[in-house]
Amino acid sequence: MAASNFIKPFSTEETQMILSHLQQPAVFMNMTCGWPVLHWTAENLSGCLGDKLIQFRLGRKEKMLTPLFETQCSFVEAKLAHFLSWTRGQSRPDVGPFSEFPYAEYWAYADYKYIANLFQDQPSMFEDVKWSDFGFEGRSGRESTLWIGTEGANTPCHLDSYGYNLVLQVQGRKRWHLFPPEDTSKLYPTRIPYEESSVFSRVDVLHPDLRRFPDFQRARAHIVTVQPGQVLYVPRHWWHYVESVDPITVSVNSWIELAVDDVARVSEAVTKAVVCAIKSAPSDDNTDDWLNPTEEGVASHNENMQYVNLAIRAYTERQKDLCYSKLTQDPKDTCPAKQDSSRQIRKNSDLIRDSAPFSIPFGPHLISVHCQQEDSPEMREMTPKDLEVKSSRYCAGKSQEDCSVSSNAVQRTEPASAVRLCQGKHECSPGLTLCRARDSADETSENNSEDYEESRHAIITTNDLLDCLVHPDIIIRVTELLLERHTGSHRTTAPSYP
């Protein structure tokens, strides 16, 4: 049945208004009823892709006190049919290259796969993804990525430098641990391993080493389990750790560009130039796998400086366009310029409604993912299942009545859709779902002298130096200085990581 036959809870205009005002993660319910992509189960995708080989990342199912970055994972190229046989416990030759990895010991993840590449010979598949229902006319699967994983498959905690994220869950459930940009210092940011547009955290979110990263216990976790048919909105620069919690999960996402990305691209170009210059230099401690497998090799310093200059020129040209737009706009149009999905500046007249007061319509169709006080009555009565934001039924192929949820159900669910990472005299359990008391002051005093002795004899490594040189706060200031030097302006606004 066509998606247009379903009545959506929000019109495209209302959805755009909601997205422009949301300041925290939220889950859209019942917006994808009738989307053909909801039939993209791993089984169905296997039939569509046939013998096409897909790269899977594999990691061990073991408790660690440090994140499992991609540089520490194994990789295989296999058919989806091999992957499915492996998850069913079958043996050679049905599982192909997965035969070297016991299913009981490993998880597998086909992550960040561009749908445009996967289905380049089946372009009609692009239209199965209907981001136009969210107000992004012309945006489909062509501008989206596909993620297929097993239980335990995860993405290390990181933030994305550009835009914001819309994530549709298709099969199985995924649990998201999100942290606001204001908590950046508590997440201990690093650019090693280096990946363009990704800032990683040095903290293992599920099993934090609080001796090495004590400030993490003050980070504010927003936790939500997203189910099929639901769309999670991840605001710009929100940190997130994502893990699959069902035997097989499939999701589709699209990053939505923002005007401020022009400045962020300058920051990323500066970061790349500094990281590559220092990590490419011969050094006794420069022997680690510092480049993420997603990167296409190490660019020369000359290439990186060209990238810096291109990013600055692009920013300058955009500023000229904005200035011209201000000179030619209707005086009544007072709203800031924004971009549509094709990265074109949207006319201010299209956004005049933004100047009017707007109340975000949280309720049965839009659920906020917020921090939950650990000592609230809801928290004390919470069970792990309460962490799931639930819709009453899976939308695909159902009637509009089947796609709705009652307001009472939402009222029960919303307070438990996230928990706060405990502060003060508390620490979190491995799943960050329950808190237990501890005397942090006593523990700190016991470890102070030992930690002091360790710090006295610590050797500063190249990566330690880089963590300071390309720390988000430093890169922001360098970006400001570069743009001031190039434009002669002293009012440049760089991307913020509070």
Secondary structure, 3 states (H helix, E strand, C coil): CCHHHCCCCCCHHHHHHHHHHCCCCEEECCCCCCCHHHHCCHHHHHHHHCCCCEEEEEEECCCCCCCCCHHHCEEEEECHHHHHHHHCCCCCCCCHHHHHCCCCCEEEEEEEEEHHHHCCCCHHHHHHCCHHHHCCCCCCHHHCEEEEEECCCEEEEEEECCCEEEEEEEECCEEEEEECHHHHHHHCEEEEEEECCEEEECCCCCCCCCCCCHHHHHCCCEEEEECCCCEEEECCCCEEEEEECCCEEEEEEEEECCCCHHHHHHHHHHHHHHHHHHHCCCCCCCCCCCECCCCCCCCCHHHHHHHHHHHHHHHHHHHHHHHHHHHHCCCCCCCCCEECCCCCEECHHHHHHHHCCCCCCCECCEEECCCCCCCCHHHHCCCHHHHECCCCCCCCCCCHHHHCCCHHHHHHHHHHCCCCCCCCCEEECCCCCCEEECCHHHHHHHHHHHHHHHHHCCCCCHHHHHHHHCCHHHHHHHHHHHHHHHHCCCCCCCCCCC
